[in-house]
Amino acid sequence: MAEELKRNKGFILFPVLLFLIACSGVAMTGLHTVAREAAAASEFLRYRQLETITQSFMQTALYQEEQTEITDGTYQLGFLYPGKEPVNVTVKVNREPNLGLRFLQVDTFTSHDDKFSLRQCCIRFSDSLLQQFANSLFIVPGAAVQKEQEEKDVSITGNTGGAVFPDFSMESIANWASTDFPSTLELQSDGLNGWIYLTREKLSFPKGITVHGNGILAFTDNIVISDESTFTGRIILLADGNVRIGSRVRLEKALLLCRGKLTVGTDSFINGAVMAQQDAVLGEGVTFTGDREVLEPYNSIVSY
């Protein structure tokens, strides 16, 4: 009987031992889970502090710009919580004065490479450019406008006397702008979201595309806006190369600054202002209406 009791005790103790080992494993797993959750919460809190600081500096800079010109600056703040990492903020300003374009970027970062950035751009067109548009909103400094139509359209006149195309650098703009140009599907579904979009590639917008929203479109090469396409919002189109606009295209509120040759197909409609440095060829039935609202200041969204 005693012998059997010993065997039974051993049999009972073994499951108890397994149970205790299992419990300790669960406890350790729970501790690791709590530790991971605490680390994640700490990281999230630090990220939100960087975000809040960056937003505050961006808002302050934009507010100050209403009174005075903003400049580059570097600032050293207190510490992030939790931890004792000092926070640094840099404000960077880049300008294209001949265009009146200003880029602003605020970076908040720590010594451990934690970083949060915001960007914003605006255009306050230069006085020299506005003066050139004072008498005509369709300007071709290099040559006269060629119209493939017999009747004279008094709203389309080439101003060649002393006009000078603004000397701005597309490469300088590329250093700040997003070069991840939206795809056709993104343009159709999301439209333009108020930022500046640049591509170094030759680009052809597909036939019949409709793009909503406002934005600055910058191209270092030739571009084509194919037949029956429509841009419904305010666009500022900057092109280093040639711009070919197809037939029955509608640009409902556009400023076109084309360093190359501008070609517009038959029965197209442009409302806004145009400057083409080299040449402009307009097909039959083209309608251009001047709209000085496209020369008003433009403010982009605040972008990551």
C-alpha positions in Angstrom: 0.0 0.0 0.0 2.8 2.4 0.9 4.6 1.5 -2.2 1.6 2.2 -4.3 1.0 5.6 -2.5 4.6 6.6 -3.4 3.9 5.7 -7.0 0.7 7.7 -6.9 2.4 10.7 -5.4 4.9 10.6 -8.1 2.2 10.4 -10.7 0.4 13.3 -9.1 3.5 15.5 -8.8 4.4 15.1 -12.5 1.2 16.8 -13.8 1.5 19.5 -11.2 5.0 20.2 -12.3 3.9 20.4 -15.9 1.1 22.7 -14.9 3.5 25.0 -13.0 5.9 25.1 -16.0 3.0 25.9 -18.3 1.9 28.7 -15.9 5.3 30.2 -15.8 5.4 30.1 -19.6 2.1 32.0 -19.8 3.4 34.5 -17.2 6.6 35.1 -19.2 4.6 35.4 -22.4 2.3 37.9 -20.6 5.3 39.9 -19.4 6.8 40.0 -22.9 3.5 41.1 -24.3 3.2 43.8 -21.7 6.7 45.0 -22.4 6.0 45.1 -26.2 2.8 47.0 -25.6 4.6 49.5 -23.3 7.4 50.0 -25.9 4.8 50.5 -28.7 2.9 53.0 -26.5 6.1 54.8 -25.7 7.1 55.0 -29.4 3.6 56.3 -30.3 3.8 58.9 -27.6 7.2 60.1 -28.9 5.9 60.2 -32.5 2.9 62.3 -31.5 5.2 64.7 -29.7 7.4 65.1 -32.8 4.2 65.6 -34.9 2.8 68.2 -32.6 6.0 70.2 -32.4 6.4 70.1 -36.3 2.8 71.2 -36.8 3.3 74.1 -34.3 6.4 75.4 -36.0 4.7 75.1 -39.5 1.6 77.1 -38.3 3.9 79.7 -36.6 6.0 80.1 -39.8 2.9 80.5 -42.0 1.5 83.0 -39.6 4.7 85.0 -39.4 4.9 85.1 -43.2 1.8 87.3 -43.3 3.9 90.0 -41.6 7.5 89.3 -42.7 9.6 87.1 -44.9 10.5 83.8 -43.3 14.0 82.5 -43.3 16.0 79.3 -42.4 16.4 78.5 -38.8 17.6 75.9 -36.3 16.1 75.5 -32.9 17.0 73.2 -29.9 14.1 72.4 -27.6 13.7 70.3 -24.4 13.4 66.5 -24.2 11.0 63.9 -25.4 9.0 61.9 -22.9 9.7 59.2 -22.0 13.5 59.4 -22.2 15.9 62.3 -22.3 16.5 62.8 -25.9 16.9 66.5 -26.9 14.6 67.7 -29.8 15.9 69.7 -32.7 13.9 71.6 -35.3 15.1 73.0 -38.6 13.1 75.4 -40.8 14.3 75.4 -44.5 13.1 77.9 -47.1 13.8 77.7 -50.8 12.7 80.3 -53.3 12.4 80.8 -57.1 12.1 84.6 -57.0 11.5 85.0 -60.8 8.4 82.9 -60.4 7.5 83.9 -56.9 7.5 80.3 -55.7 8.4 79.5 -52.1 9.0 76.1 -50.5 8.9 75.6 -46.7 10.0 72.5 -44.9 10.0 71.9 -41.1 11.9 68.9 -39.7 11.7 67.8 -36.1 14.2 65.1 -35.1 16.2 63.5 -32.2 19.7 62.0 -32.0 18.3 58.5 -32.5 17.0 59.4 -36.0 13.4 59.8 -35.0 12.0 62.4 -37.4 8.8 64.1 -38.5 8.6 66.4 -41.5 6.0 68.7 -43.1 6.2 70.8 -46.3 4.2 73.6 -47.9 4.6 75.7 -50.9 3.0 78.9 -52.2 3.2 81.2 -55.2 3.0 84.9 -55.1 3.7 85.8 -58.7 6.5 88.3 -59.2 5.7 91.9 -60.1 7.6 91.5 -63.4 5.4 88.6 -64.4 2.2 90.3 -63.4 3.2 93.4 -65.3 3.7 91.4 -68.5 0.2 89.9 -68.1 -1.3 93.4 -67.5 -2.1 94.0 -71.1 -2.6 90.5 -72.5 -3.3 87.2 -70.8 -1.9 85.3 -73.9 1.8 86.0 -74.4 4.2 84.5 -76.9 7.6 86.3 -76.4 9.4 84.4 -79.1 7.0 84.6 -82.1 3.5 85.6 -83.2 0.6 83.3 -82.5 -0.3 81.1 -85.4 -4.1 80.5 -85.8 -5.3 77.8 -88.1 -8.6 79.7 -88.5 -9.8 82.4 -90.8 -11.9 84.4 -88.4 -10.0 86.5 -86.0 -10.6 85.8 -82.3 -10.0 89.0 -80.5 -9.5 87.2 -77.2 -6.4 85.5 -78.6 -3.5 88.0 -79.2 0.2 87.4 -79.1 2.1 90.0 -77.0 5.7 89.9 -78.3 6.8 93.4 -77.5 9.5 93.2 -74.8 7.9 90.2 -73.0 10.4 87.9 -71.2 9.8 84.4 -70.1 10.5 84.0 -66.3 13.8 82.4 -65.6 13.1 79.7 -63.1 14.9 76.4 -62.5 12.9 73.2 -62.8 15.8 71.3 -61.2 15.6 73.5 -58.1 11.9 72.8 -58.0 12.5 69.1 -58.3 14.6 69.1 -55.1 11.5 70.0 -53.1 8.6 68.8 -55.1 7.2 65.3 -55.2 8.6 63.4 -58.2 6.2 60.5 -57.6 3.8 61.7 -60.2 0.3 60.3 -59.8 -0.8 57.4 -62.1 -3.7 57.7 -64.5 -5.9 55.7 -62.1 -4.9 57.9 -59.1 -5.6 61.1 -61.1 -9.1 59.8 -62.1 -10.0 58.5 -58.6 -8.3 61.0 -56.3 -7.7 64.0 -58.6 -5.1 66.7 -57.6 -4.8 67.3 -53.9 -3.4 70.8 -53.9 0.3 69.8 -53.9 3.0 70.3 -56.5 3.7 67.3 -58.7 6.8 67.0 -60.9 8.1 64.5 -63.4 11.3 64.3 -65.4 9.7 61.9 -67.9 7.9 62.6 -71.1 4.2 62.4 -70.2 1.0 61.9 -72.2 -2.3 62.1 -70.4 -4.7 59.5 -71.8 -7.6 60.4 -74.1 -10.8 61.4 -72.3 -9.3 61.7 -68.8 -11.1 64.0 -66.3 -9.0 65.4 -63.5 -10.6 67.3 -60.6 -8.9 69.3 -57.9 -6.2 72.0 -57.8 -2.4 71.6 -58.1 0.9 72.7 -59.6 2.0 70.4 -62.4 5.7 70.7 -63.3 7.4 69.0 -66.3 11.1 68.9 -67.3 10.2 67.3 -70.7 7.5 67.5 -73.3 4.0 66.7 -72.3 0.7 65.8 -74.2 -2.8 66.4 -73.0 -4.7 64.0 -75.2 -8.1 64.6 -76.9 -11.3 65.2 -75.0 -9.5 65.6 -71.6 -10.7 67.9 -68.9 -9.1 69.6 -65.9 -11.8 71.1 -63.8 -9.8 72.8 -61.0 -7.2 75.4 -60.8 -3.9 74.2 -62.3 -0.5 75.9 -62.7 1.3 74.1 -65.5 5.1 74.7 -65.7 6.8 73.1 -68.6 10.5 73.1 -69.7 9.7 71.5 -73.0 6.8 71.6 -75.5 3.1 71.3 -74.6 0.7 69.7 -77.0 -3.0 70.0 -76.1 -5.3 67.8 -78.2 -8.7 68.5 -79.7 -11.8 69.2 -77.6 -9.7 69.6 -74.4 -11.0 71.8 -71.6 -8.8 73.6 -69.1 -11.3 75.4 -66.9 -8.9 77.4 -64.8 -5.3 77.2 -65.9 -2.1 79.2 -66.0 0.3 77.7 -68.6 4.0 78.7 -68.6 5.6 76.8 -71.4 9.3 77.3 -72.2 8.9 75.4 -75.5 6.3 75.4 -78.2 2.5 75.3 -77.4 0.2 73.5 -79.7 -3.6 73.5 -79.1 -5.9 71.2 -81.1 -9.3 72.1 -82.6 -12.3 73.1 -80.6 -10.3 73.2 -77.3 -11.1 75.6 -74.5 -8.7 77.3 -72.1 -9.8 79.7 -69.4 -6.9 81.5 -67.7 -3.5 82.8 -68.8 -0.8 81.5 -71.1 2.8 82.3 -71.8 4.7 80.2 -74.4 8.3 81.2 -75.0 9.0 79.8 -78.4 5.8 79.6 -80.4 2.0 78.9 -80.2 -0.1 77.2 -82.8 -3.8 77.2 -82.2 -6.2 74.9 -84.2 -9.5 75.9 -85.6 -12.3 76.7 -83.2 -10.0 77.2 -80.2 -11.5 79.4 -77.5 -9.4 81.2 -75.0 -10.9 83.4 -72.3 -8.7 85.5 -70.0 -9.1 84.9 -66.3 -6.9 86.9 -63.9 -7.9 84.7 -61.0 -5.2 82.2 -62.1 -2.7 84.9 -61.2 -3.9 85.2 -57.6 -1.6 83.8 -54.9 -1.7 80.0 -54.6 -1.2 78.1 -51.4 -0.6 74.4 -51.4 -1.8 71.9 -48.7 0.6 71.1 -45.9 2.1 67.8 -47.0 4.2 65.0 -45.3 
